[in-house]
């Protein structure tokens, strides 16, 4: 969905129709979990002519009205179309495996869902730490933590993703010492934000995380290359 400019070329708030500065316009205000298995397509310079796919975590609505898919990438959650890393990946589009169809614009039904929900749940709070949403991780994301420069590592499943009123999105991990009930659900008191933990380094898809856990040589080699760069 395109940004909403006014007659003078300013970026306009989707709901108030007032001009936004560049930082404010990029602020995420609503998430919609991806529940149908849609994927992001990407390429990298190391494999010319080849496309790779990655499960989409959710779709995000920014304050200026633009919508994009969100994927865990290296050490943060990023909009798919922002990928522009020659070594690790360039965004190439989206993919619907059910219909075997590649496409390049967010699905209209997701745009409608996001806009309708954002309008209904619009927050008037100004506190930066106000939690707007917390959605479950449904693609098996793991966070890797290390206290000794990767000599030993911990792979922890991401339980949920928490959106704050200032647009930050934190991956929430469970502190096993604080678990009182199971299953662990979003907003549980045992959860803590991965990105604020001093030992946090990267996110991994569950397939790669499980290969690392089981000592797969190719996964270990790829992981070693990543941490040595």
C-alpha positions as CSV (number, residue, x, y, z in Angstrom):
1,X,0.0,0.0,0.0
2,X,1.5,3.4,-0.9
3,X,2.1,6.2,1.5
4,X,-0.5,8.9,1.7
5,X,0.9,12.3,0.6
6,X,-0.8,15.6,0.8
7,X,-0.8,18.3,-1.9
8,X,2.6,19.5,-0.7
9,X,4.3,16.1,-0.8
10,X,4.2,15.5,3.0
11,X,3.6,12.1,4.5
12,X,0.2,12.0,6.1
13,X,-1.1,10.0,9.1
14,X,-3.5,7.3,8.0
15,X,-6.2,8.3,10.5
16,X,-5.7,11.9,11.6
17,X,-4.7,13.1,8.1
18,X,-2.0,15.3,9.7
19,X,1.6,15.6,8.3
20,X,4.2,13.2,9.8
21,X,7.9,13.5,10.1
22,X,10.0,10.7,8.6
23,X,10.7,8.9,11.9
24,X,7.1,9.1,13.0
25,X,5.8,7.9,9.6
26,X,7.8,4.6,9.9
27,X,6.4,3.8,13.3
28,X,4.5,0.5,13.4
29,X,1.1,0.7,15.0
30,X,-0.5,-2.7,14.3
31,X,0.4,-6.3,13.6
32,X,-1.5,-9.1,11.9
33,X,-0.2,-12.6,12.4
34,X,0.5,-14.5,9.1
35,X,-1.6,-17.7,9.6
36,X,-1.7,-19.0,6.0
37,X,2.0,-19.9,5.5
38,X,2.8,-17.0,3.1
39,X,6.5,-16.5,2.6
40,X,9.1,-13.9,1.7
41,X,11.3,-14.5,-1.4
42,X,14.8,-13.2,-1.3
43,X,18.1,-13.6,-3.1
44,X,21.8,-13.0,-2.3
45,X,24.9,-12.2,-4.2
46,X,26.6,-15.5,-3.2
47,X,23.9,-17.5,-5.2
48,X,23.2,-15.5,-8.4
49,X,20.0,-16.6,-10.2
50,X,18.6,-18.5,-7.1
51,X,15.7,-17.5,-4.9
52,X,15.2,-18.5,-1.3
53,X,12.0,-18.4,0.8
54,X,11.3,-17.6,4.4
55,X,8.1,-17.9,6.4
56,X,6.5,-14.5,7.2
57,X,5.9,-13.9,10.9
58,X,3.3,-11.2,10.5
59,X,2.2,-8.1,8.6
60,X,2.7,-4.6,10.0
61,X,0.9,-1.3,9.5
62,X,2.9,1.8,9.8
63,X,1.5,5.1,10.9
64,X,1.7,6.5,7.3
65,X,-0.5,3.7,6.1
66,X,2.1,1.5,4.4
67,X,2.0,-2.3,5.0
68,X,4.7,-4.9,4.8
69,X,5.6,-8.4,5.9
70,X,7.8,-8.7,9.0
71,X,10.6,-11.4,9.2
72,X,13.2,-12.1,11.9
73,X,16.5,-11.3,10.2
74,X,19.9,-11.6,11.9
75,X,19.3,-9.7,15.2
76,X,16.0,-7.9,14.6
77,X,12.6,-8.0,13.2
78,X,12.5,-6.1,9.9
79,X,10.1,-5.2,7.1
80,X,10.7,-7.6,4.1
81,X,11.1,-4.8,1.6
82,X,13.9,-3.2,3.6
83,X,16.2,-6.2,3.1
84,X,19.2,-4.9,1.1
85,X,22.2,-6.8,2.3
86,X,24.4,-8.1,-0.6
87,X,25.7,-11.0,1.4
88,X,22.6,-12.1,3.3
89,X,19.7,-11.1,1.1
90,X,17.6,-8.8,-1.1
91,X,13.8,-8.8,-1.0
92,X,12.4,-10.2,-4.2
93,X,8.7,-10.5,-3.4
94,X,6.2,-12.7,-1.6
95,X,5.1,-16.3,-2.2
96,X,1.8,-18.2,-1.7
97,X,2.6,-21.9,-1.9
98,X,-1.1,-22.9,-1.8
99,X,-1.7,-21.2,-5.1
100,X,2.0,-21.5,-6.3
101,X,1.9,-17.7,-6.9
102,X,4.5,-15.0,-6.4
103,X,3.3,-11.5,-5.8
104,X,4.7,-8.1,-4.8
105,X,2.0,-6.2,-2.9
106,X,0.7,-7.0,0.6
107,X,-2.6,-9.0,0.3
108,X,-5.6,-6.7,0.3
109,X,-7.3,-8.8,3.0
110,X,-4.4,-8.2,5.4
111,X,-4.3,-4.5,4.6
112,X,-8.0,-4.3,5.5
113,X,-7.6,-6.4,8.6
114,X,-4.7,-4.1,9.8
115,X,-6.5,-0.8,9.1
116,X,-9.8,-1.9,10.6
117,X,-8.1,-3.3,13.8
118,X,-5.8,-0.2,14.1
119,X,-8.9,2.0,13.9
120,X,-10.8,0.0,16.5
121,X,-8.0,-0.4,18.9
122,X,-6.4,3.0,18.4
123,X,-4.4,4.0,21.5
124,X,-4.4,7.5,22.9
125,X,-1.6,6.7,25.4
126,X,1.7,8.5,25.1
127,X,3.8,6.2,27.2
128,X,6.6,4.6,25.2
129,X,6.4,1.3,27.2
130,X,2.6,0.9,26.7
131,X,2.0,-2.6,25.2
132,X,-0.3,-2.3,22.1
133,X,-0.2,-6.0,21.1
134,X,1.5,-9.3,21.8
135,X,1.3,-12.0,19.2
136,X,2.5,-15.6,19.4
137,X,5.4,-16.7,17.3
138,X,4.0,-19.2,14.8
139,X,7.1,-19.8,12.7
140,X,9.4,-21.4,15.3
141,X,11.8,-18.5,15.7
142,X,14.7,-19.2,18.1
143,X,17.0,-16.6,19.7
144,X,20.7,-17.5,20.2
145,X,22.3,-16.2,23.4
146,X,26.0,-16.5,24.4
147,X,28.0,-15.2,27.4
148,X,31.4,-16.2,26.1
149,X,31.7,-15.2,22.5
150,X,30.0,-18.3,21.1
151,X,32.2,-20.8,22.9
152,X,28.9,-22.0,24.4
153,X,25.4,-21.0,23.2
154,X,21.8,-21.2,24.2
155,X,19.0,-21.6,21.7
156,X,15.7,-20.4,23.1
157,X,12.3,-20.6,21.4
158,X,10.7,-17.2,20.9
159,X,7.3,-17.3,22.7
160,X,5.8,-14.1,21.4
161,X,6.4,-10.7,19.9
162,X,5.5,-7.5,21.8
163,X,4.6,-4.3,20.1
164,X,5.0,-1.1,22.1
165,X,3.3,2.3,21.5
166,X,6.6,3.8,20.3
167,X,6.8,1.2,17.5
168,X,9.4,-1.1,19.1
169,X,8.9,-4.9,18.7
170,X,10.6,-7.2,21.2
171,X,11.0,-11.0,20.9
172,X,9.9,-12.4,24.2
173,X,11.7,-15.4,25.7
174,X,10.9,-17.5,28.7
175,X,13.1,-17.5,31.8
176,X,12.8,-21.1,32.9
177,X,13.5,-20.1,36.5
178,X,10.4,-18.0,36.6
179,X,8.0,-20.4,34.8
180,X,5.0,-21.2,37.1
181,X,2.4,-22.5,34.6
182,X,2.5,-24.2,31.2
183,X,2.0,-23.7,28.3
184,X,3.7,-20.4,28.4
185,X,1.5,-17.8,26.7
186,X,2.0,-14.2,25.6
187,X,2.2,-11.7,28.5
188,X,3.3,-14.4,30.9
189,X,5.3,-13.0,33.8
190,X,8.3,-15.2,33.0
191,X,8.9,-13.6,29.7
192,X,11.8,-11.1,29.0
193,X,12.8,-9.2,25.8
194,X,15.6,-10.9,23.8
195,X,16.9,-7.7,22.3
196,X,17.5,-6.1,25.8
197,X,19.5,-9.1,27.1
198,X,23.2,-8.6,27.0
199,X,23.8,-12.2,25.8
200,X,21.4,-12.0,22.8
201,X,23.1,-12.2,19.3
202,X,20.8,-13.6,16.5
203,X,17.5,-15.0,15.5
204,X,17.2,-18.4,13.7
205,X,14.4,-20.2,11.9
206,X,13.4,-23.4,13.7
207,X,14.8,-25.6,10.9
208,X,18.3,-24.1,11.2
209,X,18.1,-23.9,15.0
210,X,17.3,-27.7,15.2
211,X,20.1,-28.5,12.8
212,X,22.5,-26.6,15.0
213,X,21.2,-28.4,18.1
214,X,21.8,-31.7,16.4
215,X,25.3,-30.8,15.1
216,X,24.5,-30.7,11.4
217,X,27.8,-30.0,9.7
218,X,26.4,-27.6,7.1
219,X,24.4,-25.6,9.6
220,X,27.4,-25.4,11.9
221,X,29.6,-24.2,9.1
222,X,27.0,-21.5,8.1
223,X,26.7,-20.4,11.7
224,X,30.5,-20.3,12.1
225,X,30.8,-18.1,9.0
226,X,28.1,-15.8,10.3
227,X,29.8,-15.2,13.7
228,X,33.2,-14.7,12.1
229,X,32.1,-11.9,9.8
